[in-house]
Amino acid sequence: MAPVEPLWQLLPYLSPIAGLSLPPLPAPWPRSTADTWATELGVLSPHPPRLITTGRVAVVGTSGSISLWGTTAAAGGALFIGAVAVLLSGLEGPLPAARLGWLAIVALLGGVGGALVDSFLGATVQGIYWCEHDHKETEKRVHTCGERTRLLRGWAWLDNEWVNFICSLAGSIIAFALWRIAGFS
């Protein structure tokens, strides 16, 4: 069974209630898909990732590291959601061709932008912990081996859930801004 998202993670979806004109897609979806695809496919890169902040080579799986493969996968994930939005947009009535093209662009840039914010936060302020038992970094206070971890860097309160919320909000703001810049209201 999939975990239930905390209520505050739904906030980016509520913006139409506030009267904002948004692109016809749930803006956090391209970011979430981009981040997931980057993480899951980026590890397959034959080249080591680099920290987003310094460009130094990092160990695969290090929070805040990116690779060309991962970034390309992020773009693919965001475009996938954009394509689904374009295909499903006809369910609410036809959209002009210009809007359909912008919908894909908004999904791409909002998704990749949000995923890069995720990497930046992971490299700078997200709470990163150390497991003494396994000698590994983790984003969790209790490692998968069951041992408690100690804070290595970042802010203890800024866990992965908060990072996901912040970067989903960032991706949504990017999408909203691009939609408005394109002249759609």
Secondary structure, 3 states (H helix, E strand, C coil): CCCCCCHHHHHHHHHHHHCCCCCCCCCHHHHHHHHHHHHHHHCCCCCCCEECCCCCECCCCCCCEECHHHHHHHHHHHHHHHHHHHHHHHHHCCCCHHHHHHHHHHHHHHHHHHHHHHHHHHHHCECEEEECCCCEEECCCECCCCCECEEEECECCCCHHHHHHHHHHHHHHHHHHHHHHCCCC
